[in-house]
Structures are given as structure tokens and as C-alpha cells.
Amino acid sequence: MKVAKDLVAASATPMVLGILAEADSYGYAILKRINELSGGELDWTEGLLYPLLHRLERLGHVESSWQSVAGERRRKYYRITDGGRAELAEQRRQWDAVVGTLKEVWRDTRPFTTIPLEGLA
């Protein structure tokens, strides 16, 4: 199943902020974590992630620094700021409202049933 682009875009900020609230991280690790958390349903690209990280940095929600690990190349690590934590709390409040509303709408929705073709003649 492929998740619609507009749904991915709408959920990207709270997902990234949530991951960074767990621990500082770098781009590839964030992509891998999204894939793991979604059971492979969300397979983000660098083209989606890095512009988002740069925007979050401009907004003051994350900060970045280059770090070197012995035997590996330098990586740009991102960490959530206090402003980012406040934004994450607001995003969570909004998503809780959306998810709660969807659950109510879908609770009373019956699954589609099929009508036998021979009954239509």
C-alpha cells in the first residue's frame, strides 16, 4: 500500500520532531526509523527529509551540528530545541483531534458489501 503524498507531507513534521525528541539523530537514521516504525509503509526519500529538516532548523525547532565518529565519515546530527518540543506538543494536540474525529466517523461506517451480479438483471 502506498500512502498518499499529501498525508505523508501533513504528518512529516510531527514524525521527525517525535523521533528527535527520543534522541539526536542524522538523516539516514531518521529515514530508517520512519521505515521501521511504519512497518515499511512509509519509505521516505532524502528529497522529502532534508528540506523538512532545513525548514525546521530555520524555524528554530531543531539545531544541527557536524559530528565525527571513529572509523565513519562526518554526519550532521539534528536535535530538537525547546521550541521544537513546544511545536511537537501542539502538533500532537492537533493530530489527536484529527485521529479522534476519524475514529468517530469510521466507527459507524459499515464495510462495503457486494451485491451479486445475478441480482441486478
C-alpha positions as CSV (number, residue, x, y, z in Angstrom):
1,M,0.0,0.0,0.0
2,K,1.3,3.5,-0.9
3,V,0.4,6.3,1.5
4,A,-0.8,9.4,-0.3
5,K,1.7,12.2,-0.7
6,D,-0.5,14.8,1.0
7,L,-0.9,12.6,4.1
8,V,2.9,12.0,4.2
9,A,3.5,15.7,3.9
10,A,1.0,16.6,6.7
11,S,2.5,14.1,9.1
12,A,6.2,14.7,8.3
13,T,6.8,17.4,10.9
14,P,5.4,15.7,13.9
15,M,7.1,12.4,12.9
16,V,10.5,14.0,12.6
17,L,10.1,16.1,15.8
18,G,8.9,13.0,17.6
19,I,12.0,11.0,16.5
20,L,14.3,13.8,17.5
21,A,12.5,14.0,20.9
22,E,13.7,10.4,21.5
23,A,17.3,11.2,20.7
24,D,19.6,13.3,18.5
25,S,19.9,11.8,15.0
26,Y,21.2,12.2,11.5
27,G,19.3,12.0,8.2
28,Y,19.8,8.4,7.2
29,A,19.0,7.2,10.7
30,I,15.8,9.2,10.7
31,L,14.8,7.7,7.3
32,K,15.5,4.2,8.7
33,R,13.5,4.9,11.9
34,I,10.5,6.1,9.8
35,N,10.6,3.0,7.7
36,E,10.9,0.8,10.8
37,L,8.1,2.5,12.8
38,S,5.7,2.3,9.8
39,G,6.5,-1.4,9.0
40,G,7.8,-0.3,5.6
41,E,4.6,1.6,4.7
42,L,6.4,4.9,4.7
43,D,9.6,4.8,2.6
44,W,10.7,8.4,2.7
45,T,13.4,9.8,0.4
46,E,16.2,12.3,1.1
47,G,14.3,14.7,-1.1
48,L,11.5,14.8,1.4
49,L,13.5,14.7,4.6
50,Y,16.3,17.2,4.1
51,P,14.2,20.2,3.0
52,L,12.0,19.5,6.1
53,L,15.0,19.4,8.4
54,H,16.3,22.7,6.9
55,R,12.8,24.3,7.4
56,L,12.6,23.0,11.0
57,E,16.1,24.5,11.6
58,R,15.1,27.9,10.1
59,L,12.0,27.9,12.4
60,G,14.2,27.2,15.4
61,H,12.6,23.8,16.1
62,V,15.8,21.9,15.6
63,E,19.5,22.6,15.7
64,S,22.3,20.8,13.9
65,S,26.0,20.1,14.3
66,W,28.6,18.1,12.5
67,Q,30.0,15.2,14.4
68,S,32.6,12.6,13.7
69,V,32.5,9.0,14.9
70,A,35.8,7.0,14.8
71,G,36.0,5.0,11.6
72,E,33.0,6.7,10.0
73,R,32.5,9.9,7.9
74,R,31.2,13.1,9.5
75,R,27.5,13.3,9.9
76,K,25.2,16.2,10.5
77,Y,23.2,15.5,13.7
78,Y,19.9,17.2,14.5
79,R,18.5,17.8,17.9
80,I,15.1,19.1,19.0
81,T,15.1,22.5,20.7
82,D,12.7,23.7,23.5
83,G,10.7,25.5,20.7
84,G,10.6,22.2,18.8
85,R,9.3,20.4,21.9
86,A,6.5,23.0,22.2
87,E,5.7,22.6,18.5
88,L,5.7,18.9,18.9
89,A,3.1,19.2,21.7
90,E,0.9,21.4,19.5
91,Q,1.2,19.1,16.6
92,R,0.3,16.2,18.8
93,R,-2.8,18.1,20.1
94,Q,-3.9,18.7,16.6
95,W,-3.3,15.1,15.4
96,D,-5.1,13.8,18.5
97,A,-8.1,15.8,17.4
98,V,-7.9,14.6,13.8
99,V,-7.4,10.9,14.7
100,G,-10.2,11.1,17.3
101,T,-12.6,12.6,14.7
102,L,-11.7,10.0,12.1
103,K,-12.3,7.2,14.7
104,E,-15.7,8.6,15.4
105,V,-16.6,8.9,11.7
106,W,-15.4,5.5,10.9
107,R,-16.9,3.8,13.9
108,D,-20.4,3.9,12.5
109,T,-19.3,3.2,8.9
110,R,-20.1,-0.3,7.8
111,P,-17.8,-2.1,5.5
112,F,-18.8,-2.0,1.8
113,T,-20.8,-5.1,0.8
114,T,-21.0,-6.5,-2.6
115,I,-24.2,-7.2,-4.5
116,P,-24.3,-10.4,-6.5
117,L,-24.3,-9.5,-10.2
118,E,-27.1,-12.0,-10.9
119,G,-29.4,-10.0,-8.6
120,L,-29.1,-6.9,-10.9
121,A,-30.6,-8.4,-14.0
